[in-house]
Amino acid sequence: MPASDLPPVIQGLLSAAAYPHPTGRIQLIQTHISYVLLTRDYVYKIKKPVDFGFLDYSTLGKRRYYCGRELKLNRRLCSDTYVAVVPVRKTRDGYRIDAVGQKGEGPKGRIVEYAVLMRRLPEERMMHRLLERNAVTKPMLGDVAGKLVPFHQAGAATSARIAAYGDWAIRFNVRENVRQWTPFIGRTITAEQDRILRNYIEAFYARRADVMERRVDERRIRECHSDLRSDAVCFVDPKAGPDGICIFDCVEFNRRITHVDVARDVSFLMMDLEYRGRPDLAAAFTDHYMEKAADADLPDVLPFYAHYNACVRGKVESFLLDAPTVPESQKRAAAKRASRYFELACRYAESLPPAMLIVTCGLAGTGKSNIARKLGRRLDATVLNSDVVRKEMVGMDARERVLDEYRDGLYSAEMTDRTYQALFDGAREQLMAGRSVVLDASFTRREHRRAAARLARETGAQYACVEVSAAEDAIRERLAGRLERGRDASDARWEIYVQQRRRFQRPSEVSCERLISVDTSKRGAWSVAPILDALRRVSPLSVPR
């Protein structure tokens, strides 16, 4: 980028005259939130005047405050590197940086920015550089774990105030993240990936809520690093073990992000190593950490936090696409990185594929049970049949024939409500175990379909309604044949069909993408392949190909 496109203060700091010490060649690196100026011995980090909602550096006062937070928090794991917060002034001779502890003579002028001053770490000892040379070993990652575990157990603060962020904060952060990547659908994340990730989040919180609550009780919520990637780790003195490692550049700008489960730090480095093509090192690191930390629930939450971290990185890289001061070549590279991060996030989502709750909807004789059985086989799903459940509730054999009138006796409104409740109870147990369910029932009333959709939301399952219909001559023939054979749990007759038809409430409340219509009197209608294709659009990971 031409220097003329940079803010005047940054242009001024590209001159050696701006510094109170020899600089050598000055190098500028940009992120979406900072300008980083590298001199021979020191690094100056200046925050951009941006406001992303989750981060607000929009005023000079806020930038000064967060420079102070950055200094304080990073000294926990990298004490000798972070030196001070120094003013940047606009003087008659140009922009100048104050020397540390400067009093008396020095640059005169208005303070226009603040910078975090750091001693420059050896570039060749950064973990990401060592990875490029295939020079990172599993024992080195054991040392990283050896530095993190005592930090997480004692060095990282916790309190009732910090623990109060707990589960609600990560839920808020995850939802915020989804909102912020949404504008990039079709640019760095596909619509299918967006669905996969949203479905995974719902499934995780429905099926792992108890684990998340337990981690709060176990004091796992601490003031963490929250951006632990390989380029934030420097093996300053490899012979010194954990004491020779500097972990720097933590998050300081939002307590919702820093006050988080320690698993997020572990999963961040795990994710970064896998992103860089080293799953072996990622596994070694997490194994070392778990051995030292005695954290039994960690395996249950690592994939979730790793998915979240990958999404955060995908979003952050996506932000660069709309940054006015970033060159086009860097934007193209950022788009590729963002897409890779979202791909990785989807791989983590595969660790907990969302279950599906599929209900059939239609009148007697339309072929609902046939469709339900085929879907159950293809999806390896539990199929619960309302006729079987209804008769089991009163101690009857499923094939025992009952000729009660419509809405009377075994088929009274009260008995029907009890039957649907029993179906929902059975489905809930299966869905919470992560198993998909097909409810084979008429679902002619809107209230029962809404109850099913509510059950899906409560269990993190994906809901779909298969509306089955057929021509009336085909229905009449099927019902007569079924009664004659006497091998079916259904007691439906033509008279029942006519009564159902009169009271049937079409599933107009079901959104079009979750409503799948099938006419079984048409040629080839018994194939469930089109239904499976439609279900994949609802929940890609739930339907095998």
Secondary structure as UniProt FT lines:
FT   HELIX           3..5
FT   HELIX           8..12
FT   TURN            13..14
FT   HELIX           16..18
FT   STRAND          27..30
FT   STRAND          34..38
FT   STRAND          42..47
FT   HELIX           60..74
FT   TURN            75..77
FT   TURN            79..81
FT   STRAND          82..91
FT   TURN            92..93
FT   STRAND          94..97
FT   TURN            100..101
FT   STRAND          110..119
FT   HELIX           123..125
FT   HELIX           127..132
FT   TURN            133..134
FT   HELIX           138..150
FT   HELIX           151..155
FT   HELIX           160..163
FT   TURN            164..165
FT   HELIX           166..181
FT   HELIX           182..184
FT   TURN            186..188
FT   HELIX           191..207
FT   HELIX           209..217
FT   TURN            218..219
FT   STRAND          221..223
FT   HELIX           230..232
FT   STRAND          233..235
FT   HELIX           238..244
FT   STRAND          245..247
FT   HELIX           255..258
FT   STRAND          259..261
FT   HELIX           262..275
FT   TURN            276..277
FT   HELIX           279..293
FT   TURN            296..297
FT   HELIX           298..319
FT   HELIX           320..322
FT   TURN            324..325
FT   HELIX           328..349
FT   TURN            350..351
FT   STRAND          356..361
FT   TURN            364..365
FT   HELIX           368..379
FT   STRAND          382..385
FT   HELIX           386..393
FT   TURN            394..395
FT   TURN            398..399
FT   TURN            406..407
FT   HELIX           409..411
FT   HELIX           413..432
FT   TURN            433..434
FT   STRAND          437..440
FT   HELIX           446..459
FT   STRAND          462..469
FT   HELIX           472..485
FT   HELIX           494..503
FT   TURN            508..509
FT   HELIX           512..514
FT   STRAND          515..519
FT   TURN            520..521
FT   TURN            523..526
FT   HELIX           529..538
FT   HELIX           540..542
//
